Amino acid sequence: MHEIQDMIACEQCDAVFHKLSLANGEIARCTRCGAEIDRNAQERRNHLLPLTIASLIIFVIANTFPIVQIELQGLVSKTTLMGAVLSLSTEGASLVALLVLATTILFPFMQMLILFYLLIPSTSSNGRPGFSLLIRVMQVLRPWGMIEVFMLGVLVALIKLSNMATIIPGIALWAFCMLTVMLTVVVSFNPRYLWQIEISEQKAR
């Protein structure tokens, strides 16, 4: 049983190797295809946890302040992302409003909360409650977080409107730009390393 636990398989070519003890910053690669098969998960957690916390803070800022301010013929209009969702809903585009709400607010927020919970050190001797379920939920939600698609749509719309009105970027627009980059790093974290962290913490207890 212990021999099986000490083995690791390459996700790309299925080659099997003995698991090595890696120091900080070290990465183990497959000798057959060159793909990454292991790295020091604790060191990765030390970098990813602060980044996840920062992403949550920026997410709150992005959804609190106006995205843009539009000035046209003396009229000024500005709204938040949630305000835009509510406007779509009241104008009869409930399905589109629900899709925007889910893919740009709800699902990314759930992903960040789950990852934060899984990354914080646990002192429970029985393991982290709901660990396996939350890993699966995060994997299911991953393809549905589409903040980058939303940002692309906003930028295209602003370029088209710039010839007709004065566009003033809001704090939320810059926050969403930062969030897009940060989530690319945070959400791309391989869940396999979360398992390694959980196992190492259980052994330490």
N, C-alpha and C positions, 0 to 999 in steps of 0.2 A: 504494500500500500504506500509506504514511504517512498519507494523507488518511483512509482507512478507520479506522485506529487512533485518529485524532483525533476521531472521531464517537462519540456516545453516544445510546442509544435509551431512551425512557421505558418502564418496565416495565408501566405502566398503560394507556397509549393508543398506544404504538409510535411516537410522534413522535420524529424524529431531529434532534439538535443537534450543533453543534461543541462539543467538550469544552473547558471553561475551566480556567484555572489558579486554584485556590481557595486562599485564605489560611486560617490557623487559625480554626476556628469558622464558616467560611462554608459555606453549603449552596446548591446549585443546584436550582431547581425547574422543572418543566415549565410552559411558558407556556400550554399548552392545557388541562391538567387540574389543575395545581397540585401534582402528586406529586413527591416528592423523587427526583431523578435522579442526584445526585452530591454528595459532600462530601469534605472533606479527610481522607483515609484515615489518614494518618500521625498526625494528632491523635487520631483515634478509637482507634488502636492504643495510643497512650500512656495512654489512660484504661482501655482494656479489658484490657490485659495484667495490671496489678496486680489488677484485679477477678477475673480468671480464677485467678490465684495464690491470692487470698483464698478463692475458692470451693473450690479443691482442699483448702486447709487446713481449712475448715469441714466439707467432705465427710468428711474423715478423722475429725474430732471427732464428727460425727453418727453415724458407723458404728462408733465405738470405745466410746462411753459408753452407758449404759442410756437408753432412750427415756422410760419412766415407771416408777414404783415403785407397786405396788398392795398395800395392806394390807387384809386381810379376816379378821376373827375371830382376830387375833393372828398370822396367816400373812402373810409378806412375799414378794412376787414381783417381780422386775425382769428385764428382758432387753434386749438390743441388737437392732437390725434383723436382723443376721445370725443371732442366736439365734432370732428369730421364724421366719426362713426355714427353719432346721434343724428347728424344732418342727413346722412344717407338713409338711415332708418325712417326718419319722418317724411322723406321724399319718395318713399315707396320702394327703395332698393334694400330691403331688409336682408336679403340673401348676401348681397355684396357687403353690407355692413357687418354681418356676422362673420364673413370670411376675413375681412380686414381685422376685426376684433380678435379673432382666434389666432391668425398667423403673425400679427405684428405686436400684440399685447399679451394675450393669455398664454399661448404656447411658449414663447420665449421666456416669459416670466416664470412659468412652471419649471422649465429646464434649468434656469439659473438657481431657483430655490432648491430644487432637488440636488443639483450639483453641490451647492453650498452645504446642504445637510450631509451629503456623503463625504465631503472633504474635511469637515471639522473633526478633530480628534474625538474618539469615543472612549469612555471609561467603563462601558458595560461589559460584564464578563460573559454575557450570553450573545454578544454580537450586536450590531446596530439593528434596531427594529425596522422591519420593512425593507431591508437592504436589497434583496433580490427583486422584489416587486418594483421598487423605485428605479433600479437599473433598467428593467424592461420598459417601464413607462418612459424614461428618458430617451431610450432608443426609438420608441414609437413616435415620440414628439419631434425628434431631431429633424426629419425631412419637412415638417410643417412650420418650422420657424422661418419666416420669410421677410425679415426686416430689410435685408439687402435688396429684395425685389421691390419692397415699398419705397426704399430710398431712390432706386432707379426711376420708379414712376414719378416720384415727387420732383426729381431733378429735370426730367423730360417735360413735365407740366410747367415748371417754373421758366424753363427756356422758352416755351411757346408763349407764355403769358408776358414775358419781359418786353415784348414789342407793344403791348396794349396797356400795361399798367406798371407802376413802380413796385418792385418786389424788394422787400427788406427781410433778409433771413433772420429768423428768431433763434433764441437760445436752444430750443428743442431741435432745430435742424442740425446745428453743430453737434449736439449731444447724440443724435441718431447717427451721424457720420462716425463719431468715435465708437458708438455702440456696435455698429456694423463690423468694424475692424476687431474689436475686443471679443465679440461673440464668435467670430471666425476662429479665434484661438481657443476660447473656452469650450465651445460646443464640439470642437474637433478632437477633444481629449478622448483617448481610447479607454472605454469602460473596463478593459482588462486590467488596467493599472489600478482602478478602484478596488477590484477584487484582491489584488496583491496587497494594497494598503490595509484592507479589512483583515486579511489573513495574518499579516505581520502584526497588527494590533492585537488580534486574538492570541497569537503566540506569546506576545510580550506580557499579556495579562495572565 
